[in-house]
Every structure is written in C-alpha cells, then in structure tokens.
Amino acid sequence: MILIADSGSTKCDWILCERSASEPIRIKTKGLNPAILTKKQFQKVISKCEDLNKFKDQITKIKFFGAGCGTKRSQKKVNTILESFFKNAKAETSEDTMAAVLATTKEPAVVCILGTGSNCCYFDGKSIHLKTPSLGYILMDEGSGNYFGKVLLQSYYYEKMPKELRLLFENQFELAEKEIIKNLYKSETPNKYLASFAPFLFENRTHPFCKNMIYEGMKTFVENHVLKYRETLKHVPIHFVGSVAYYGQEFIKQALQERGINSAKFVKSPIDNIIKQQIELN
C-alpha cells in the first residue's frame, strides 16, 4: 500500500491507496510541521491516529509533502520518524510547494501557497526555485491564515476594529489577554492558533473593514513574493493552492490584475488533485 500525505501546520491530509484501488482511504490528523514540532510531538500525532495504526504494517511506500520540509535536515527527520512507525515502509519527504506544483501543473509555472502559512515558487518543469526564503510566521507569511489572524488581533486590541465587528469577534473567541499570551508564547503551534482567527475575516468579507484587510494582505503577498517573478510571469501562468487562496481568490485576482497579471488555477486541497491526476509516485 502507498501512503501519501499533504501537511500544513494546521492539518495533515493522508491518502492510503492500493495501486489498483479505485477509491482511496482518506485520513486526517493534526498538522505535522517538523520546524515547529519536536520528534516526540510528531510521533504522538501519528501514533494516536487509529486509521494509521490499523494499516501501518501494510504500507510499503510513503510520500510526505509538508510545510517546514524544505531542508535536507527536516526531510531526514520526517523520514526517520515515519520509517520508525511504519516498519515496512520507505519514506520520501518533500516540501509542501512540491505538492502544490503536482496539484496544479506539469508544465513550468509560478505556484503559490496560501494556507496557515504562505509561499511562492517557480517550477521549471522539473525543479522548484525560490527567490524569497521561507522564514515562517514571525517574519513572513503575508496573506496567510496566521498573517490575517495576527492583523485581526492587532486591530481588536488597538481598537481599530469597528464596534459591530468587535461584538461578533468577542462572541466567537476567547479574548482574555492571559489566554492570548498563553496560546502565542506557550503553545506548541502558535501559527496554527493565529490562523484559527482567519475564518472570521472571510465569513465577514462583505464588511468594508474585512474586505479592505483581506485585500491589503493579498496585495502585500503579491508585492513581496509574486512580483519577484514578474519577468517569468510574462511567459508562464500563476497558480494558487490552499484554503486561504481559495476563499480569498477574488482579492488575489484584483491585486494581480492591478499589476497586469492574470491568475490561472485555484486549488483548495492539493492532495485531491494529486490523486485525481493519478500522479506516479514510484
């Protein structure tokens, strides 16, 4: 059996399939980002999943695409953890941008991820090239879920959020300062915590305040990341992957069109397209 995983910091989608199977088995766990989780924390998430335990001895190959897996060191860490749990399997780990590429194209293109975090790369048909390093939620990740969570919280505590939105925000979230500080500075996954506020923004996207906040975030992502590939984009398309990209596509399209760039595909979940296109993983 082959196990394929697409993991962000918030969630991990797993697909378990036989070569001849018509319907793969879908499994979900918490996100597995080796840049954030310790080896013990990573192992705990896998071992607590009943479905993964049920099939672990039957799995012979694992293809893991993940956030935080862009270095040889992180890839080795993930492979070691997976192979120690799935005793009969050989694991191969790649960065999450490769999953985004496989989900959108086999031809050269610029491919962007906007989920819990954000990223942008150029795929030349064989390899991925990055013009901006991926330094995570503290320094970068513009236009991502954790970015929008951060600016929402800032607008609330700086009292810039309109009264009607403040009331909705207060009814939906625990906003005691003590709780916020605990989750930001003592949580295993502060980026995931910040991203948990982002759906509020998209649920209220028709409100001028939210509308402007989403647009400004997407514009910043385009200016800081996409425009690095301006010359390349004269010859290749640009695709977007991830839930934030999917739900915020109207704002992304606006920010791009204002700069003379047209978008191509928007894919919410990469793993669905990987399976749908029957990409060969051997």
N, C-alpha and C positions, 0 to 999 in steps of 0.2 A: 504494500500500500504506500501511496505517496501522500505526504502531508505538506500543505502549502500554507504559509502564514503571512499576513499583512498586518504589521503592528505599528500603531502610533503610540503616543504616550497615554492616551485615554483608554483605548480599547485595542484588542487584537482579534482579527477575524481569521479563523482557521478553516481550511477545506481539506477534507480527507477523501481520497478517491482511489479506486482501482483503475487500472489502465482501461479496462473495458466497461467500467461502470457508467451508466447513463445519468445517474443522479448522485452527485457527491454529498457527503455528510458535512454539514456546516456547524461549526463550534465557535463560541465567543468566550473570551476571557478578558480580564483587565489588560491594559496596555503593558507592553514589555520593552521598555527603553533602557538598554544597558548603560547609557550615560547617566541615568538617574537612579536606577535600581541596583542594589548590591546583588551579588551572585545568589545569596540566600533568599532575598526577596523575589528575585526572578524565578528561582526554583519553586518557591512556595506557591506562586500563582499557577504554575503548570501542575504541580502535584495535587492541588485542591480541585482540579477540574476532572469530574467523573468521566466525561466522554474521552478525554485524552488518556486517562488511566485505562479505560476499557479497551482501547485499541493499541496501546503503546508497544506491545510485543509484536504486532503485525506490521508496523511501519518500518519500511526499509530505506526510504529517502525523504529528506526534509528540505524544503526550500523556504527560507525565512527572509522576508523583506521587512526591515524595521527602521524606525526613527532611532537615531543615535548609533547606527551601524555603518557609519561612513569610513571608519578606520580599520586597519588590519587587526589592531588590538581588540576592538569591540567585537569584530566579526569572530575572532578566535574565542573570545569569552562566551559568546552566544552558542557557537558550535560545540564547545566543551560542555556547556550546561545541557543542551538538547541531547547530545550523544550519551551523556551520563544517565539521562532519564529514559530516552528511547534507545534501549540497549542494542537493538538490531539495526539501527538506522545510521546513515551517513548524512550529516547536516551541511548545508551550504548557505551562508548568510550574506545578504547584500543590503545596501542602503535602501531606504524607502523610496527614493527617487527612481530606482530601477523598476519597482512595482508600478509606479506612476507612468513610466515610459511604456512598459509592457501593456498597460491597460489602455493606452491611447494610440500608440503608433509603432510601426516597424520601420518607418522612414525618418530621416532627420527632422528634428523639431525642437522647439523650446517647450519645456514641460515644467509646470509649476504645481506645487502642493500647498494647499491652504486647509489645514485641519486644526488640530490642537496647536501645532507649530506651522511654520511656513518655510518654503524653499523654492529655488528656481534653478534650472539647469538646461544645458544644451545637449541633445542626443545626436551624435553624428551618424547614426545608423548601426553603430557597434558599441561605442563607449559614451559615458557621461562626462561632461565637462562643466565645472562650476567656476563662475567668475567672482562669486562672493562666498566667503566661508560661512558655514552654518554654525553660529555661535550661541544658538539657543534663545530661550525666552527672556533672559535678563537683558541681553544686548540687542537682539534682533527679533525675528519672528513677526515682522509687521504684517498686518492683515490676517493674522491667525486668531484662533479661538482664545488663546491666552492673552494675546495683544488686546483684543476687544474687551476681555474681562478686566484687564488692568485699567483701560481708559474709562470703562464704566464705573469701576470703584473710585477712581480718581474724581470723576465728575460728581459722584454722590457725596464723597467726603469733602470736596472743595465747594459743595453746594452750588454747582453749576447745572445740575440736572433739574429740569422743570418739575414743579410741585406734583403734577398729576402722575409723572413717571416715578418720582420718589416714592409715592404711596404704593404704586404697583410693585416697585423694587423691594420695598420694605416688607410687603405681604408675601413675597416669593422667596426671600432669602434671610438667613440669619446674619445680621449685620453688626452685632456687638463687636466693638474693637478688639476685645480679648479673643473672640472667635476668629476674626480675620487674621490677626497676628499669629495665632496658633497654626492655622492652616497654611499661611505663607512661609513661616520660618521653622516650623516643626514637622510639617507634613513630608512624607516620602516623595510626593508628586505635586509640588506647588503649581507647576504649569498646568496640570490637569485641573486643579482647584480653580485657578483663574479662568480656564476655558469653560468651566461649568456655568459661568455668568453670561457667556456669549449668546446662548439661545434667546435670552431676554431681549437682546438687541434686535434680533431678526424677527422675533414674534411681534415687535412693535416698530417694524421698519417703515410703516406709513407715517409715523410721527416725525415731524421735521427734525427734531433733535437727534433721533436714532438714525434717520435717513442720512443726515449730514455726517454723523460719526462713522457710519459704515463706509460712506463714500471717501471720507478723508483717510481712513485706514487702507482702503484699496488703492487709493491714489499714491499713498506713501509706499506701499508694496511695489507698485508699478515703477515709481521713480527710483527706488533704491535697488530693485532687483531686475525687473523686466527690461528697463531701458539700457542695462548693461549689454543687452543682446540686440540693440536697435538695428545694427547693420545686418546681423544674421537674420532678423525677422523680415528683411526685405525679400528673403528667398525661401523661408520655411514658415510653417504655421506655429501657433502657440496654443497649447492645450492646458487645461486646469483639472486638478484632481483633489478630492476631499470635500467633506460636508460643508465647510465654510465657503469654499469656492462655489459649490453647487447652489447653495441658498443665497449667496451674495453675487451671483453671476451678472445680474443687471447692473450692479455698481462697478464690477470689474470691466464689463463691456463699455460702460460710459467713460471710465478712466482711460481705457485703451484707445477708444475712438477719438477722444480729445487729443490724443498724441499720434493719430494716424495709423493705429494698429487694429486689425480685426482679429477677434478670437476664433478658435475652432471648437474643439470638443470640451464639454464639462462633464466629468465623471464623478459621481458621488462616492462610490466604493470601488477601488481598483481591483480587488480580488474577483468581483463578479465578471469583469471584462477579461481578466486573465483566464478564467475558466471558460467563458463563453467563446473566446477565440482559440481555445484548445492549444495554448502555447506549450511547446515541448520543453520540459524541464530537465530532461536527461542529457 
